[in-house]
Amino acid sequence: MPPIAEPAMRLAPPDAATLGGLLGEAVEANRKGRLSHFITDERSPAIALFAPEVVAGDEEGDWYGEHAGKWLVAATRAAVRAGDDALLGRVLRVADYLIERQDADGYLGNYAPSRRFMVPQPPKPVTWDGAPALRTWDIWTHSYLVLGLVELWKAVGDERYRDAAARIGDLCWRTLTEGGIAITDLGNHFGLSATVLLDPAVELFFATDEERYLDLARLVVAQAESEPHNRLLSAALAGADPSEIATGKAYQLLWNLVGLAKLNRATGEQRYLAAVRNIWQAVRSHHLTLGGGPWGGVAHRSREVFNPAGVFSPEAYVETCSTMAWIQLNRELLTILGDAAFAQEIERSAYNDLLGAQAPDGEDWCYYSFPNGRRIHTTYWRCCKSSGAIALEELPAIAYGVTVDGAIAINLLGESSAKITLPEAGVVQLRQQTAYPFDGPIAIEVTPVSPAHFAVDVRIPNWAEYATLRVGDETIVAIPGRYARIERDWAPGDVITLDVPMPVRVHHATQHNVQESLAPGNVPVAQEVMHYDFVAVSRGPLAYATGLVDGFKRSETVRFAGAPVAVADGDTIRLEPAGRASIVFEPWYRAGGRQDGAWRLTWLGLAEGDA
């Protein structure tokens, strides 16, 4: 067995941290809403799909079976975190129902025998962008089932769940070797929706210490490299933009990268990490909204693909599934590298594009969100409702961690508490008291069981240029975008005070298009044929938006006598253009009261010459 690379940070156990404030409200609404009602037992529609009489006739190639595994992941975490015995009981009942119906060969999906991933299929028709016209999501569904069963095994220790997951992994191995079927033939988007098997394969290795699951993960990588349009690893290492890999499907691509990051953790092979970091940097630089969600879909058949780097549109799409996968990718990189940049991206996405996709009741979600667009709560079966539920349940464990050299890391800022165990100091209680993300002062109470010497790393947001950090009369250097380490003798009740001023920030973006061609003699010619400038505002970690301008306009062009004028007014922002009334912005996540059909406008047009 190869050595597992020592992570730079170990995140808190699911029940170690309790979130308050905005994130805590969202997490609890999720537990009491969707996780408690969407699936309750084997008669729930998402589980009834696995009834033998239904499976026998399912020739559609659908993806709806994914909800079972996603719910197992999120509901297990929520039950453990909150001590919700009723929810855990429902999870156990559903898991038992599923594994009792697992075939002897390990199959646990909802496809009829003739459509299962172990059975060779005719070549799929290919559309103009490479997305096959014939759906096939069987491996995808099994991937989520493995993750859900392993999560439940970790929570309750019943090996039946781990063993059922392992049987799925073994069936995948036999299919890809003895069965002579390539993983890229088992999923859409040139195989991206099947090569996500990387993630559960490595999780099976972590759960069993069995080398064969690492072999399975490596085989998936090798077979992806054999598909010219995929070649995820080598393309990423060569510096390809994510829009250039397979069809550029954001959700699938990011989930594949989560698997590659875990493969680095399992093997220590640096090429996997290098590939992941290359794509992370490209996404971070070119493919995120102001609220931190991966966006795309401009002038493309699919609404869910990355656009080429540099393409901007206020009406671009953010799929909530992609926001979940982006949070998970940053979670893995935070674990491996311990860099504050990854926690920063998680917090940014959580407070904006994740929270802004959830309805206050915890039941409804937006499939798509838009910087400028109408809020639409999606329909019953849509994938993003289950993805959003998982993403929220990622946050409590991410909020705090312990670094490889034994420091407590405070990763997410906001009202919360935690009990962290250190080898030398024992249990240390932490409590953040704050109005963050609306206001800057944060009081962090540190309470060891008895006086002890240890370090606390406090993340300083990258936008907090004038942050100050104190313990008593001691001032600690606070560098934006990094952790500030406070190593000292701690006594119960010591308080860290972090003050992060939140001035309004003005952002600019340009939507443009350049026509390129060759004149006679192969002389290159380039002409900009479209150029529109836009302006937006943010404060602290929050992106802001207004509703329909003047109550009815879906867009507005503004001009200013000089630099754009934007003034904080409580937790709203007044944009004060020349020649018209002020326009009031509020935090994007809650604009329009988080009600179905509400409009949110992040970007306003900027008059020509004002850019």
PARO-513346 format. One line per 5 residues: number of its first residue (from 1); their letters; for each residue x, y, z of C-alpha. Coordinates in Angstrom, 2 decimals. Layout:
BEGIN
NUM) A) X Y Z  ...
***
This chain:
BEGIN
1) MPPIA) 0.00 0.00 0.00  1.47 3.42 -0.92  1.80 6.06 1.80  -1.00 8.57 2.08  0.38 12.07 1.76
6) EPAMR) 0.13 13.99 5.04  -2.46 16.75 4.51  -1.64 20.30 5.47  -4.93 20.54 7.34  -7.43 18.13 8.83
11) LAPPD) -10.93 19.51 8.81  -13.19 19.28 11.84  -15.44 16.22 12.34  -19.06 16.79 11.21  -20.34 17.27 14.76
16) AATLG) -17.47 19.47 16.02  -18.72 22.81 14.69  -22.07 24.57 14.87  -22.72 27.38 12.43  -24.82 30.39 13.40
21) GLLGE) -25.76 33.51 11.51  -26.66 33.31 7.83  -24.90 30.02 7.16  -26.32 28.40 10.27  -29.84 29.42 9.28
26) AVEAN) -29.33 27.96 5.81  -27.89 24.70 7.12  -30.75 24.22 9.57  -33.37 25.09 6.96  -31.76 22.44 4.76
31) RKGRL) -31.96 19.79 7.49  -35.53 20.62 8.53  -36.65 21.17 4.95  -35.35 19.16 2.03  -33.37 16.56 3.93
36) SHFIT) -36.29 15.72 6.21  -39.00 15.70 3.53  -37.62 14.83 0.08  -36.87 11.23 1.07  -38.46 9.58 4.09
41) DERSP) -38.57 5.88 3.22  -38.56 3.41 0.33  -41.88 4.79 -0.95  -40.42 8.22 -1.66  -40.27 8.74 -5.45
46) AIALF) -36.46 9.06 -5.52  -36.11 5.66 -3.82  -39.07 3.96 -5.49  -36.97 4.18 -8.68  -34.97 1.25 -7.27
51) APEVV) -37.96 -1.06 -6.79  -37.40 -4.22 -8.88  -40.62 -3.77 -10.87  -39.60 -0.21 -11.80  -35.98 -1.12 -12.59
56) AGDEE) -37.06 -3.89 -14.96  -38.63 -1.38 -17.34  -36.25 1.55 -17.09  -34.75 1.90 -20.56  -34.49 5.69 -20.48
61) GDWYG) -30.85 6.13 -19.46  -31.83 8.74 -16.89  -29.82 10.31 -14.06  -32.57 10.52 -11.46  -31.07 7.71 -9.41
66) EHAGK) -28.37 10.16 -8.29  -30.73 11.62 -5.68  -30.46 8.50 -3.52  -26.71 8.76 -3.08  -26.72 12.54 -2.75
71) WLVAA) -29.38 12.38 -0.06  -27.46 9.68 1.83  -24.38 11.93 1.90  -26.16 15.10 3.01  -28.73 13.54 5.35
76) TRAAV) -26.10 11.43 7.13  -23.96 14.49 7.79  -26.94 16.54 8.92  -28.15 13.81 11.28  -24.72 13.36 12.86
81) RAGDD) -24.07 17.10 13.09  -27.40 17.91 14.72  -27.89 14.70 16.71  -31.10 14.14 14.72  -31.97 10.54 15.55
86) ALLGR) -35.19 10.63 13.55  -33.35 11.68 10.39  -30.62 9.11 10.97  -33.30 6.44 11.38  -34.72 7.33 7.98
91) VLRVA) -31.25 7.23 6.45  -30.64 3.75 7.85  -34.02 2.51 6.62  -33.41 3.77 3.09  -29.84 2.44 2.99
96) DYLIE) -31.00 -0.97 4.18  -33.70 -1.02 1.51  -31.14 -0.23 -1.18  -28.45 -2.72 -0.20  -31.05 -5.48 0.20
101) RQDAD) -31.75 -5.04 -3.51  -28.13 -5.06 -4.62  -27.53 -7.78 -7.20  -25.04 -10.52 -6.52  -22.59 -8.97 -9.00
106) GYLGN) -22.69 -5.65 -7.14  -25.10 -3.72 -9.38  -27.22 -1.26 -7.39  -28.61 1.06 -10.03  -32.04 1.63 -11.51
111) YAPSR) -31.44 0.64 -15.16  -33.07 -2.32 -16.90  -30.58 -5.16 -17.55  -30.11 -4.30 -21.23  -29.06 -0.69 -20.47
116) RFMVP) -26.68 -1.33 -17.57  -23.10 -0.11 -17.70  -21.75 -3.67 -17.84  -23.49 -4.30 -21.19  -21.79 -3.01 -24.37
121) QPPKP) -23.98 -0.46 -26.16  -24.02 0.70 -29.77  -22.01 3.88 -30.46  -23.88 6.92 -29.21  -24.98 9.53 -31.76
126) VTWDG) -22.78 12.61 -31.47  -24.13 16.14 -31.64  -22.24 19.14 -32.97  -20.55 19.85 -29.63  -19.76 16.25 -28.77
131) APALR) -22.50 15.74 -26.20  -24.04 12.36 -27.08  -27.72 12.39 -27.87  -28.30 9.10 -26.01  -28.29 9.51 -22.26
136) TWDIW) -26.26 7.17 -20.08  -25.81 7.99 -16.40  -25.51 4.58 -14.76  -21.91 5.02 -13.58  -22.82 8.51 -12.37
141) THSYL) -25.64 7.13 -10.20  -23.40 4.40 -8.80  -20.69 6.96 -8.02  -23.06 8.86 -5.75  -24.31 5.63 -4.19
146) VLGLV) -20.74 4.71 -3.25  -20.17 8.11 -1.68  -23.44 7.90 0.24  -22.84 4.40 1.56  -19.27 5.19 2.59
151) ELWKA) -20.48 8.34 4.37  -23.01 6.28 6.33  -20.39 3.64 7.17  -18.11 6.36 8.55  -20.97 7.67 10.68
156) VGDER) -22.31 4.43 12.18  -19.53 1.89 11.62  -21.78 -0.77 10.08  -19.59 -2.60 7.56  -22.57 -3.69 5.48
161) YRDAA) -22.67 -0.22 3.95  -18.96 -0.11 3.19  -19.10 -3.64 1.75  -22.02 -2.77 -0.51  -20.05 0.23 -1.80
166) ARIGD) -16.99 -1.97 -2.33  -19.03 -4.43 -4.40  -19.95 -1.56 -6.71  -16.27 -0.69 -7.05  -15.38 -4.28 -7.83
171) LCWRT) -18.07 -4.47 -10.50  -16.70 -1.31 -12.10  -13.20 -2.80 -12.14  -14.39 -6.02 -13.80  -16.38 -4.06 -16.37
176) LTEGG) -13.43 -1.83 -17.34  -10.98 -4.74 -17.52  -12.54 -8.13 -18.20  -15.61 -6.53 -19.78  -13.52 -4.60 -22.29
181) IAITD) -15.61 -1.44 -21.88  -13.91 1.97 -21.65  -15.05 4.40 -18.97  -15.45 7.13 -21.60  -18.14 5.03 -23.32
186) LGNHF) -20.20 5.06 -20.14  -20.87 8.76 -19.80  -21.82 11.84 -21.73  -19.57 14.81 -22.51  -16.80 12.60 -23.96
191) GLSAT) -16.93 10.49 -20.83  -16.74 13.29 -18.20  -19.95 12.10 -16.55  -18.46 8.63 -16.06  -14.84 9.48 -15.22
196) VLLDP) -16.25 11.07 -12.04  -15.82 7.50 -10.77  -12.36 8.75 -9.76  -13.78 10.27 -6.58  -15.63 7.24 -5.17
201) AVELF) -12.79 4.92 -6.24  -10.33 6.83 -4.06  -12.88 7.03 -1.25  -13.11 3.23 -1.37  -9.34 3.09 -0.99
206) FATDE) -9.48 5.39 2.03  -12.26 3.24 3.52  -10.70 -0.18 2.90  -6.94 0.32 2.41  -7.35 -1.99 -0.60
211) ERYLD) -4.89 -1.18 -3.39  -7.31 -2.37 -6.05  -9.38 0.77 -5.68  -6.35 2.92 -6.40  -5.81 0.74 -9.45
216) LARLV) -9.40 1.49 -10.45  -8.81 5.23 -10.10  -5.61 5.05 -12.15  -7.40 3.04 -14.80  -10.09 5.71 -15.08
221) VAQAE) -7.39 8.34 -15.60  -5.64 6.21 -18.22  -8.83 5.53 -20.16  -9.76 9.22 -20.07  -6.35 9.96 -21.59
226) SEPHN) -7.19 7.59 -24.44  -10.21 9.70 -25.43  -8.78 12.50 -27.61  -11.53 14.94 -26.68  -11.15 14.31 -22.95
231) RLLSA) -7.51 13.80 -21.90  -8.27 15.60 -18.67  -4.92 15.06 -16.96  -2.60 15.89 -19.83  -4.75 18.81 -21.01
236) ALAGA) -4.74 20.31 -17.52  -1.00 19.83 -17.18  -0.52 21.54 -20.55  -2.40 24.61 -19.30  -5.67 24.14 -21.18
241) DPSEI) -8.56 26.33 -20.19  -11.42 24.27 -18.69  -13.62 25.31 -21.60  -11.25 23.37 -23.88  -11.51 20.00 -22.07
246) ATGKA) -14.18 17.63 -23.41  -17.34 19.76 -23.77  -16.25 22.08 -20.95  -19.16 20.89 -18.77  -18.48 22.70 -15.51
251) YQLLW) -20.09 20.37 -12.96  -18.59 17.17 -14.33  -15.18 18.72 -14.91  -14.95 20.08 -11.38  -16.07 16.75 -9.88
256) NLVGL) -13.35 15.00 -11.89  -10.83 17.41 -10.38  -12.06 16.53 -6.87  -11.17 12.93 -7.72  -7.75 13.90 -9.05
261) AKLNR) -7.06 15.88 -5.87  -7.98 12.87 -3.73  -5.77 10.69 -5.89  -2.91 13.03 -5.05  -3.72 12.65 -1.35
266) ATGEQ) -3.74 8.88 -1.71  -0.57 8.51 -3.76  1.51 11.66 -3.30  1.90 11.89 -7.10  2.40 15.58 -7.76
271) RYLAA) 1.21 15.56 -11.38  -2.35 15.10 -10.16  -2.06 18.10 -7.87  -0.37 20.19 -10.58  -3.22 19.47 -12.98
276) VRNIW) -5.82 20.41 -10.39  -4.07 23.64 -9.47  -3.79 24.68 -13.11  -7.52 24.35 -13.66  -8.32 25.90 -10.27
281) QAVRS) -6.32 28.99 -11.24  -8.03 29.21 -14.62  -11.49 28.93 -13.06  -10.60 31.45 -10.37  -9.24 33.94 -12.90
286) HHLTL) -11.78 33.64 -15.71  -14.87 31.63 -14.83  -16.49 32.87 -11.61  -19.26 35.36 -10.97  -18.83 38.18 -8.50
291) GGGPW) -20.52 35.83 -6.02  -18.05 33.00 -6.60  -20.12 30.61 -8.69  -18.73 28.91 -11.84  -20.57 30.40 -14.78
296) GGVAH) -20.92 29.89 -18.50  -23.46 29.01 -21.14  -23.08 32.16 -23.24  -23.87 31.58 -26.94  -23.71 27.80 -26.48
301) RSREV) -26.20 24.97 -26.83  -25.55 23.91 -23.26  -26.22 26.34 -20.43  -23.82 24.47 -18.16  -20.43 24.70 -19.89
306) FNPAG) -17.52 27.01 -19.23  -17.14 29.76 -21.80  -13.74 30.55 -23.32  -11.58 32.62 -21.02  -12.43 36.28 -21.29
311) VFSPE) -16.06 35.86 -22.29  -18.33 37.92 -20.05  -22.08 38.33 -19.94  -24.28 39.62 -17.11  -26.86 36.99 -18.11
316) AYVET) -24.52 33.98 -17.90  -25.67 30.85 -16.08  -24.53 29.46 -12.74  -25.63 25.87 -12.16  -25.97 25.16 -8.43
321) CSTMA) -24.39 21.72 -9.00  -21.27 23.50 -10.25  -21.18 25.69 -7.15  -21.26 22.53 -5.02  -18.41 20.96 -7.00
326) WIQLN) -16.36 24.18 -6.77  -16.77 24.21 -2.99  -15.72 20.56 -2.82  -12.68 21.18 -4.99  -11.58 24.03 -2.74
331) RELLT) -12.19 21.79 0.28  -9.75 19.23 -1.12  -7.12 21.85 -1.93  -7.51 23.42 1.51  -6.90 19.99 3.03
336) ILGDA) -3.87 19.26 0.86  -2.19 22.68 0.89  -3.71 24.61 3.78  -3.73 27.86 1.80  -6.18 30.58 2.84
341) AFAQE) -7.11 31.19 -0.81  -9.17 28.00 -0.89  -11.11 28.84 2.27  -11.68 32.30 0.82  -13.29 30.83 -2.30
346) IERSA) -15.52 28.55 -0.24  -16.72 31.46 1.89  -17.32 33.65 -1.15  -19.38 30.98 -2.91  -21.28 30.05 0.27
351) YNDLL) -22.40 33.57 1.20  -23.43 34.43 -2.35  -24.17 31.95 -5.11  -24.96 29.01 -2.81  -27.08 30.88 -0.28
356) GAQAP) -28.69 32.85 -3.09  -29.89 29.66 -4.78  -31.66 28.33 -1.68  -35.17 29.39 -0.72  -35.68 30.39 2.94
361) DGEDW) -37.83 27.31 3.62  -34.94 24.97 2.84  -37.08 23.09 0.34  -36.77 24.98 -2.93  -33.66 25.74 -4.93
366) CYYSF) -32.70 27.49 -8.12  -31.25 25.21 -10.78  -29.73 28.23 -12.51  -28.81 31.57 -11.00  -27.76 34.65 -12.92
371) PNGRR) -25.83 37.79 -12.00  -28.57 39.60 -13.93  -31.73 37.58 -14.19  -34.90 36.25 -12.69  -34.87 33.89 -9.74
376) IHTTY) -36.59 30.63 -10.75  -37.16 27.81 -8.26  -36.67 24.56 -10.12  -38.86 21.48 -10.46  -39.07 18.35 -8.31
381) WRCCK) -36.50 16.07 -9.93  -33.75 18.55 -10.76  -30.23 17.64 -9.71  -29.35 21.00 -8.18  -31.78 20.62 -5.29
386) SSGAI) -29.77 17.66 -3.99  -26.43 19.24 -4.85  -27.27 22.39 -2.90  -28.17 20.23 0.09  -24.75 18.55 -0.03
391) ALEEL) -22.91 21.84 -0.45  -24.48 23.30 2.68  -23.54 20.22 4.68  -19.91 20.67 3.60  -19.65 23.96 5.48
396) PAIAY) -19.67 22.95 9.19  -16.64 20.69 8.77  -14.80 23.29 6.67  -15.33 26.10 9.19  -12.50 24.90 11.46
401) GVTVD) -9.49 22.63 11.09  -6.17 21.62 12.59  -2.97 22.24 10.62  -0.24 19.66 10.20  1.85 21.46 12.82
406) GAIAI) -0.98 21.49 15.36  -2.56 24.95 15.05  -6.31 25.50 15.12  -7.37 27.05 11.80  -10.39 29.34 11.59
411) NLLGE) -11.38 28.99 7.95  -14.86 30.50 7.70  -15.77 33.76 9.36  -19.21 34.26 10.87  -21.23 33.41 13.95
416) SSAKI) -20.25 29.87 14.99  -18.82 27.67 17.71  -16.61 24.60 17.75  -14.91 22.07 19.98  -11.50 21.14 18.59
421) TLPEA) -9.25 18.52 20.14  -5.49 19.13 20.14  -3.00 16.39 21.12  -1.35 18.45 23.87  -3.99 20.96 24.93
426) GVVQL) -7.01 18.66 24.81  -10.43 20.09 23.95  -10.47 23.76 22.98  -13.79 25.56 22.62  -14.04 28.44 20.16
431) RQQTA) -16.86 30.86 19.62  -17.20 33.60 17.02  -19.54 36.45 17.97  -20.15 38.83 15.10  -22.58 40.39 12.65
436) YPFDG) -20.32 39.21 9.79  -20.84 39.15 6.79  -22.69 42.48 7.25  -20.24 44.09 9.64  -16.58 43.62 10.41
441) PIAIE) -15.81 43.22 14.12  -15.44 39.55 15.11  -14.80 38.47 18.69  -13.34 34.96 18.85  -13.42 33.48 22.33
446) VTPVS) -10.81 30.76 22.92  -11.45 28.44 25.88  -9.13 25.50 26.51  -10.08 23.12 29.32  -7.09 24.49 31.20
451) PAHFA) -4.30 26.99 30.38  -2.22 25.68 27.49  0.25 26.75 24.81  -0.88 26.36 21.19  -1.42 28.34 18.01
456) VDVRI) -4.55 29.70 16.37  -4.54 30.62 12.67  -7.15 33.24 11.76  -7.95 33.68 8.08  -7.77 37.30 6.93
461) PNWAE) -10.02 37.91 3.89  -8.17 38.95 0.75  -10.30 42.12 0.48  -9.57 43.21 4.10  -6.80 45.72 3.41
466) YATLR) -6.96 47.44 6.80  -7.78 44.50 9.04  -6.55 44.61 12.63  -6.07 41.62 14.92  -5.59 41.77 18.68
471) VGDET) -5.49 39.59 21.77  -5.70 41.81 24.82  -3.05 44.48 24.36  -1.11 42.45 21.76  -1.49 43.38 18.09
476) IVAIP) -0.84 40.70 15.47  0.10 41.39 11.86  -2.89 40.72 9.59  -2.00 40.25 5.92  -5.00 40.05 3.54
481) GRYAR) -5.41 36.67 1.88  -3.37 34.78 4.47  -3.70 33.19 7.88  -2.48 35.22 10.82  -0.89 32.93 13.40
486) IERDW) -1.29 33.67 17.11  0.90 31.36 19.18  0.81 31.95 22.90  -0.25 30.64 26.28  -4.04 30.58 26.27
491) APGDV) -6.32 30.73 29.27  -10.06 30.04 29.33  -11.98 33.07 28.10  -9.19 34.73 26.11  -10.61 36.74 23.21
496) ITLDV) -9.21 37.42 19.74  -10.62 40.58 18.17  -10.57 40.73 14.39  -11.78 43.96 12.82  -12.24 43.90 9.06
501) PMPVR) -13.42 47.26 7.68  -15.90 46.81 4.85  -15.78 49.74 2.46  -17.89 49.48 -0.67  -15.90 48.16 -3.60
506) VHHAT) -16.73 48.98 -7.22  -16.10 46.34 -9.90  -15.81 46.72 -13.66  -16.31 44.19 -16.43  -16.43 44.32 -20.22
511) QHNVQ) -18.47 42.32 -22.68  -16.71 42.48 -26.00  -16.09 40.57 -29.18  -13.18 40.77 -31.59  -13.56 39.58 -35.16
516) ESLAP) -10.33 38.04 -36.43  -9.56 37.11 -40.02  -6.84 37.13 -42.66  -6.48 39.66 -45.44  -4.78 38.74 -48.74
521) GNVPV) -1.24 37.67 -48.16  -2.25 36.08 -44.83  -2.13 39.45 -43.11  -3.98 39.17 -39.77  -6.88 41.54 -39.26
526) AQEVM) -8.63 42.09 -35.93  -11.53 44.43 -35.26  -13.52 44.87 -32.05  -17.16 44.67 -33.12  -18.81 44.76 -29.69
531) HYDFV) -17.81 46.56 -26.49  -20.06 47.15 -23.48  -18.78 48.20 -20.06  -20.49 47.31 -16.79  -20.23 48.28 -13.14
536) AVSRG) -21.13 46.33 -9.96  -20.68 46.75 -6.20  -19.76 44.54 -3.26  -19.05 45.00 0.43  -17.07 42.59 2.56
541) PLAYA) -17.69 39.04 1.31  -21.10 39.91 -0.17  -21.98 40.65 -3.77  -24.88 43.09 -4.13  -27.79 43.42 -6.55
546) TGLVD) -30.75 45.65 -7.20  -34.19 44.64 -8.40  -35.89 45.87 -11.54  -34.64 49.43 -11.97  -37.41 51.97 -11.35
551) GFKRS) -39.64 48.96 -10.75  -39.78 47.73 -14.33  -36.45 47.91 -16.22  -34.35 44.74 -16.63  -31.26 46.83 -17.38
556) ETVRF) -29.96 50.34 -16.93  -27.05 52.40 -18.22  -25.51 54.78 -15.71  -22.93 57.54 -15.90  -20.87 59.37 -13.32
561) AGAPV) -19.19 62.75 -13.21  -15.98 61.02 -12.11  -15.35 57.71 -10.42  -18.52 55.70 -9.67  -20.09 56.79 -6.37
566) AVADG) -21.42 54.04 -4.10  -22.25 54.59 -0.44  -22.95 52.04 2.30  -26.27 52.65 4.05  -26.71 50.04 6.78
571) DTIRL) -26.58 46.71 4.99  -27.59 48.23 1.65  -25.56 50.25 -0.86  -26.71 53.36 -2.70  -25.25 53.78 -6.18
576) EPAGR) -25.43 57.45 -7.06  -25.17 58.02 -10.82  -25.27 61.46 -12.35  -28.61 62.71 -13.65  -30.93 60.23 -11.97
581) ASIVF) -32.13 59.02 -8.56  -29.96 56.74 -6.47  -30.24 53.00 -7.09  -30.38 50.86 -3.95  -28.54 47.54 -3.88
586) EPWYR) -28.89 44.82 -1.24  -26.97 41.59 -0.72  -27.43 39.48 -3.85  -28.39 36.33 -1.96  -31.53 37.98 -0.51
591) AGGRQ) -32.44 40.45 -3.26  -36.14 40.25 -3.99  -36.81 38.53 -0.66  -35.45 35.20 -1.97  -38.85 34.70 -3.58
596) DGAWR) -39.51 32.75 -6.76  -39.70 35.13 -9.71  -37.73 37.96 -8.13  -35.25 39.87 -10.29  -31.63 40.42 -9.32
601) LTWLG) -29.40 42.79 -11.28  -25.73 42.74 -10.29  -24.24 44.58 -13.27  -25.43 47.89 -14.68  -24.30 49.23 -18.01
606) LAEGD) -21.71 52.00 -17.86  -22.07 54.88 -20.28  -19.54 55.06 -23.06  -16.52 57.03 -21.94  -17.10 56.35 -18.22
611) A) -15.14 53.10 -18.04
***
